[in-house]
Amino acid sequence: MAVTEQHKENATGKYLIVYVCLLALAGIQFVIAYQNIDPGQMFVRMMIVAFVEALLAVLIFMHLWAESRAFVIFVAVFTIFVLLAMQYGWTDSFRMEHGGAPYSSYSK
């Protein structure tokens, strides 16, 4: 029984590390997107990062259901928080709520 509990603790730590790596790869995609490089180079770099990110996502979510329910809920809530923070954290996101560019004289 002690071996199973120790295995679950080690697995949970590995999942958290992989999840943080997924978040870092998403940040790297934004850095690549804002570089002034050739579209062909940007495509290749984005595809490499996307491939690594997809591989890690498949690995983490394939084995996630074997973990405790509390951990699955934590990952779901944290993912939703990150997605909402990305959606409403950008200055362009105000256009969705206010119907136009912020501080502009044009309005509907």
PyMOL commands that place a pseudoatom at each C-alpha (Angstrom):
pseudoatom trace, name=CA, resn=MET, resi=1, chain=A, elem=C, hetatm=0, pos=[0.000, 0.000, 0.000]
pseudoatom trace, name=CA, resn=ALA, resi=2, chain=A, elem=C, hetatm=0, pos=[2.861, 2.386, 0.794]
pseudoatom trace, name=CA, resn=VAL, resi=3, chain=A, elem=C, hetatm=0, pos=[4.367, 1.785, -2.627]
pseudoatom trace, name=CA, resn=THR, resi=4, chain=A, elem=C, hetatm=0, pos=[1.112, 2.798, -4.325]
pseudoatom trace, name=CA, resn=GLU, resi=5, chain=A, elem=C, hetatm=0, pos=[0.863, 6.041, -2.330]
pseudoatom trace, name=CA, resn=GLN, resi=6, chain=A, elem=C, hetatm=0, pos=[4.494, 6.907, -3.084]
pseudoatom trace, name=CA, resn=HIS, resi=7, chain=A, elem=C, hetatm=0, pos=[3.895, 6.178, -6.774]
pseudoatom trace, name=CA, resn=LYS, resi=8, chain=A, elem=C, hetatm=0, pos=[0.871, 8.508, -6.818]
pseudoatom trace, name=CA, resn=GLU, resi=9, chain=A, elem=C, hetatm=0, pos=[2.854, 11.314, -5.140]
pseudoatom trace, name=CA, resn=ASN, resi=10, chain=A, elem=C, hetatm=0, pos=[5.665, 10.958, -7.701]
pseudoatom trace, name=CA, resn=ALA, resi=11, chain=A, elem=C, hetatm=0, pos=[3.170, 10.866, -10.576]
pseudoatom trace, name=CA, resn=THR, resi=12, chain=A, elem=C, hetatm=0, pos=[1.404, 13.993, -9.348]
pseudoatom trace, name=CA, resn=GLY, resi=13, chain=A, elem=C, hetatm=0, pos=[4.699, 15.881, -9.249]
pseudoatom trace, name=CA, resn=LYS, resi=14, chain=A, elem=C, hetatm=0, pos=[5.500, 14.736, -12.776]
pseudoatom trace, name=CA, resn=TYR, resi=15, chain=A, elem=C, hetatm=0, pos=[2.087, 15.880, -14.007]
pseudoatom trace, name=CA, resn=LEU, resi=16, chain=A, elem=C, hetatm=0, pos=[2.568, 19.319, -12.485]
pseudoatom trace, name=CA, resn=ILE, resi=17, chain=A, elem=C, hetatm=0, pos=[5.984, 19.658, -14.113]
pseudoatom trace, name=CA, resn=VAL, resi=18, chain=A, elem=C, hetatm=0, pos=[4.565, 18.663, -17.507]
pseudoatom trace, name=CA, resn=TYR, resi=19, chain=A, elem=C, hetatm=0, pos=[1.664, 21.103, -17.044]
pseudoatom trace, name=CA, resn=VAL, resi=20, chain=A, elem=C, hetatm=0, pos=[4.059, 23.969, -16.274]
pseudoatom trace, name=CA, resn=CYS, resi=21, chain=A, elem=C, hetatm=0, pos=[6.073, 22.997, -19.370]
pseudoatom trace, name=CA, resn=LEU, resi=22, chain=A, elem=C, hetatm=0, pos=[2.874, 23.172, -21.443]
pseudoatom trace, name=CA, resn=LEU, resi=23, chain=A, elem=C, hetatm=0, pos=[2.221, 26.675, -20.150]
pseudoatom trace, name=CA, resn=ALA, resi=24, chain=A, elem=C, hetatm=0, pos=[5.811, 27.680, -20.933]
pseudoatom trace, name=CA, resn=LEU, resi=25, chain=A, elem=C, hetatm=0, pos=[5.489, 26.317, -24.476]
pseudoatom trace, name=CA, resn=ALA, resi=26, chain=A, elem=C, hetatm=0, pos=[2.335, 28.367, -24.962]
pseudoatom trace, name=CA, resn=GLY, resi=27, chain=A, elem=C, hetatm=0, pos=[4.324, 31.434, -23.884]
pseudoatom trace, name=CA, resn=ILE, resi=28, chain=A, elem=C, hetatm=0, pos=[7.085, 30.550, -26.332]
pseudoatom trace, name=CA, resn=GLN, resi=29, chain=A, elem=C, hetatm=0, pos=[4.491, 30.503, -29.105]
pseudoatom trace, name=CA, resn=PHE, resi=30, chain=A, elem=C, hetatm=0, pos=[3.543, 34.090, -28.276]
pseudoatom trace, name=CA, resn=VAL, resi=31, chain=A, elem=C, hetatm=0, pos=[7.212, 35.122, -28.301]
pseudoatom trace, name=CA, resn=ILE, resi=32, chain=A, elem=C, hetatm=0, pos=[7.674, 33.523, -31.718]
pseudoatom trace, name=CA, resn=ALA, resi=33, chain=A, elem=C, hetatm=0, pos=[4.524, 35.196, -33.015]
pseudoatom trace, name=CA, resn=TYR, resi=34, chain=A, elem=C, hetatm=0, pos=[5.788, 38.677, -32.133]
pseudoatom trace, name=CA, resn=GLN, resi=35, chain=A, elem=C, hetatm=0, pos=[9.242, 38.236, -33.690]
pseudoatom trace, name=CA, resn=ASN, resi=36, chain=A, elem=C, hetatm=0, pos=[9.942, 39.977, -36.971]
pseudoatom trace, name=CA, resn=ILE, resi=37, chain=A, elem=C, hetatm=0, pos=[10.954, 36.917, -38.965]
pseudoatom trace, name=CA, resn=ASP, resi=38, chain=A, elem=C, hetatm=0, pos=[10.102, 35.413, -42.313]
pseudoatom trace, name=CA, resn=PRO, resi=39, chain=A, elem=C, hetatm=0, pos=[6.651, 33.731, -42.408]
pseudoatom trace, name=CA, resn=GLY, resi=40, chain=A, elem=C, hetatm=0, pos=[8.266, 30.462, -43.490]
pseudoatom trace, name=CA, resn=GLN, resi=41, chain=A, elem=C, hetatm=0, pos=[10.630, 30.487, -40.520]
pseudoatom trace, name=CA, resn=MET, resi=42, chain=A, elem=C, hetatm=0, pos=[7.765, 31.388, -38.188]
pseudoatom trace, name=CA, resn=PHE, resi=43, chain=A, elem=C, hetatm=0, pos=[5.694, 28.487, -39.544]
pseudoatom trace, name=CA, resn=VAL, resi=44, chain=A, elem=C, hetatm=0, pos=[8.509, 25.985, -38.989]
pseudoatom trace, name=CA, resn=ARG, resi=45, chain=A, elem=C, hetatm=0, pos=[9.191, 27.235, -35.453]
pseudoatom trace, name=CA, resn=MET, resi=46, chain=A, elem=C, hetatm=0, pos=[5.502, 27.236, -34.560]
pseudoatom trace, name=CA, resn=MET, resi=47, chain=A, elem=C, hetatm=0, pos=[5.063, 23.713, -35.913]
pseudoatom trace, name=CA, resn=ILE, resi=48, chain=A, elem=C, hetatm=0, pos=[7.990, 22.424, -33.859]
pseudoatom trace, name=CA, resn=VAL, resi=49, chain=A, elem=C, hetatm=0, pos=[6.657, 24.016, -30.673]
pseudoatom trace, name=CA, resn=ALA, resi=50, chain=A, elem=C, hetatm=0, pos=[3.116, 22.843, -31.451]
pseudoatom trace, name=CA, resn=PHE, resi=51, chain=A, elem=C, hetatm=0, pos=[4.331, 19.278, -32.015]
pseudoatom trace, name=CA, resn=VAL, resi=52, chain=A, elem=C, hetatm=0, pos=[6.158, 19.195, -28.674]
pseudoatom trace, name=CA, resn=GLU, resi=53, chain=A, elem=C, hetatm=0, pos=[3.173, 20.782, -26.941]
pseudoatom trace, name=CA, resn=ALA, resi=54, chain=A, elem=C, hetatm=0, pos=[0.735, 18.293, -28.474]
pseudoatom trace, name=CA, resn=LEU, resi=55, chain=A, elem=C, hetatm=0, pos=[2.956, 15.384, -27.498]
pseudoatom trace, name=CA, resn=LEU, resi=56, chain=A, elem=C, hetatm=0, pos=[3.124, 16.554, -23.885]
pseudoatom trace, name=CA, resn=ALA, resi=57, chain=A, elem=C, hetatm=0, pos=[-0.620, 17.228, -23.786]
pseudoatom trace, name=CA, resn=VAL, resi=58, chain=A, elem=C, hetatm=0, pos=[-1.420, 13.744, -25.037]
pseudoatom trace, name=CA, resn=LEU, resi=59, chain=A, elem=C, hetatm=0, pos=[0.950, 12.191, -22.507]
pseudoatom trace, name=CA, resn=ILE, resi=60, chain=A, elem=C, hetatm=0, pos=[-0.458, 14.122, -19.560]
pseudoatom trace, name=CA, resn=PHE, resi=61, chain=A, elem=C, hetatm=0, pos=[-4.146, 13.725, -20.404]
pseudoatom trace, name=CA, resn=MET, resi=62, chain=A, elem=C, hetatm=0, pos=[-3.874, 10.032, -21.280]
pseudoatom trace, name=CA, resn=HIS, resi=63, chain=A, elem=C, hetatm=0, pos=[-2.775, 9.192, -17.747]
pseudoatom trace, name=CA, resn=LEU, resi=64, chain=A, elem=C, hetatm=0, pos=[-4.571, 11.959, -15.864]
pseudoatom trace, name=CA, resn=TRP, resi=65, chain=A, elem=C, hetatm=0, pos=[-7.770, 9.987, -15.311]
pseudoatom trace, name=CA, resn=ALA, resi=66, chain=A, elem=C, hetatm=0, pos=[-5.867, 7.405, -13.248]
pseudoatom trace, name=CA, resn=GLU, resi=67, chain=A, elem=C, hetatm=0, pos=[-5.122, 10.037, -10.614]
pseudoatom trace, name=CA, resn=SER, resi=68, chain=A, elem=C, hetatm=0, pos=[-7.321, 11.229, -7.789]
pseudoatom trace, name=CA, resn=ARG, resi=69, chain=A, elem=C, hetatm=0, pos=[-10.475, 13.207, -8.533]
pseudoatom trace, name=CA, resn=ALA, resi=70, chain=A, elem=C, hetatm=0, pos=[-9.201, 16.253, -6.608]
pseudoatom trace, name=CA, resn=PHE, resi=71, chain=A, elem=C, hetatm=0, pos=[-6.160, 16.526, -8.860]
pseudoatom trace, name=CA, resn=VAL, resi=72, chain=A, elem=C, hetatm=0, pos=[-8.291, 16.287, -12.014]
pseudoatom trace, name=CA, resn=ILE, resi=73, chain=A, elem=C, hetatm=0, pos=[-10.564, 19.059, -10.686]
pseudoatom trace, name=CA, resn=PHE, resi=74, chain=A, elem=C, hetatm=0, pos=[-7.521, 21.204, -9.825]
pseudoatom trace, name=CA, resn=VAL, resi=75, chain=A, elem=C, hetatm=0, pos=[-6.119, 20.842, -13.348]
pseudoatom trace, name=CA, resn=ALA, resi=76, chain=A, elem=C, hetatm=0, pos=[-9.515, 21.659, -14.894]
pseudoatom trace, name=CA, resn=VAL, resi=77, chain=A, elem=C, hetatm=0, pos=[-10.017, 24.773, -12.739]
pseudoatom trace, name=CA, resn=PHE, resi=78, chain=A, elem=C, hetatm=0, pos=[-6.444, 25.979, -13.291]
pseudoatom trace, name=CA, resn=THR, resi=79, chain=A, elem=C, hetatm=0, pos=[-6.758, 25.479, -17.065]
pseudoatom trace, name=CA, resn=ILE, resi=80, chain=A, elem=C, hetatm=0, pos=[-10.007, 27.440, -17.183]
pseudoatom trace, name=CA, resn=PHE, resi=81, chain=A, elem=C, hetatm=0, pos=[-8.387, 30.229, -15.128]
pseudoatom trace, name=CA, resn=VAL, resi=82, chain=A, elem=C, hetatm=0, pos=[-5.421, 30.417, -17.512]
pseudoatom trace, name=CA, resn=LEU, resi=83, chain=A, elem=C, hetatm=0, pos=[-7.674, 30.494, -20.575]
pseudoatom trace, name=CA, resn=LEU, resi=84, chain=A, elem=C, hetatm=0, pos=[-9.845, 33.252, -19.099]
pseudoatom trace, name=CA, resn=ALA, resi=85, chain=A, elem=C, hetatm=0, pos=[-6.780, 35.244, -18.047]
pseudoatom trace, name=CA, resn=MET, resi=86, chain=A, elem=C, hetatm=0, pos=[-5.388, 35.003, -21.575]
pseudoatom trace, name=CA, resn=GLN, resi=87, chain=A, elem=C, hetatm=0, pos=[-8.734, 35.969, -23.098]
pseudoatom trace, name=CA, resn=TYR, resi=88, chain=A, elem=C, hetatm=0, pos=[-9.409, 39.012, -20.918]
pseudoatom trace, name=CA, resn=GLY, resi=89, chain=A, elem=C, hetatm=0, pos=[-5.827, 40.017, -20.180]
pseudoatom trace, name=CA, resn=TRP, resi=90, chain=A, elem=C, hetatm=0, pos=[-5.074, 41.412, -23.623]
pseudoatom trace, name=CA, resn=THR, resi=91, chain=A, elem=C, hetatm=0, pos=[-5.888, 45.019, -24.428]
pseudoatom trace, name=CA, resn=ASP, resi=92, chain=A, elem=C, hetatm=0, pos=[-7.789, 43.912, -27.538]
pseudoatom trace, name=CA, resn=SER, resi=93, chain=A, elem=C, hetatm=0, pos=[-10.218, 41.955, -25.375]
pseudoatom trace, name=CA, resn=PHE, resi=94, chain=A, elem=C, hetatm=0, pos=[-11.896, 45.219, -24.353]
pseudoatom trace, name=CA, resn=ARG, resi=95, chain=A, elem=C, hetatm=0, pos=[-13.309, 45.457, -27.880]
pseudoatom trace, name=CA, resn=MET, resi=96, chain=A, elem=C, hetatm=0, pos=[-15.549, 42.490, -27.173]
pseudoatom trace, name=CA, resn=GLU, resi=97, chain=A, elem=C, hetatm=0, pos=[-17.115, 44.110, -24.134]
pseudoatom trace, name=CA, resn=HIS, resi=98, chain=A, elem=C, hetatm=0, pos=[-17.220, 47.763, -25.182]
pseudoatom trace, name=CA, resn=GLY, resi=99, chain=A, elem=C, hetatm=0, pos=[-18.080, 47.496, -28.873]
pseudoatom trace, name=CA, resn=GLY, resi=100, chain=A, elem=C, hetatm=0, pos=[-15.010, 49.115, -30.388]
pseudoatom trace, name=CA, resn=ALA, resi=101, chain=A, elem=C, hetatm=0, pos=[-11.458, 50.234, -29.824]
pseudoatom trace, name=CA, resn=PRO, resi=102, chain=A, elem=C, hetatm=0, pos=[-10.863, 51.646, -26.359]
pseudoatom trace, name=CA, resn=TYR, resi=103, chain=A, elem=C, hetatm=0, pos=[-10.575, 55.449, -26.115]
pseudoatom trace, name=CA, resn=SER, resi=104, chain=A, elem=C, hetatm=0, pos=[-11.766, 55.994, -29.682]
pseudoatom trace, name=CA, resn=SER, resi=105, chain=A, elem=C, hetatm=0, pos=[-14.385, 58.523, -30.704]
pseudoatom trace, name=CA, resn=TYR, resi=106, chain=A, elem=C, hetatm=0, pos=[-16.165, 56.077, -33.008]
pseudoatom trace, name=CA, resn=SER, resi=107, chain=A, elem=C, hetatm=0, pos=[-19.082, 54.240, -31.449]
pseudoatom trace, name=CA, resn=LYS, resi=108, chain=A, elem=C, hetatm=0, pos=[-22.078, 52.372, -32.795]
for i in range(1, 108): cmd.bond("trace and resi %d" % i, "trace and resi %d" % (i + 1))
show_as sticks, trace
zoom trace
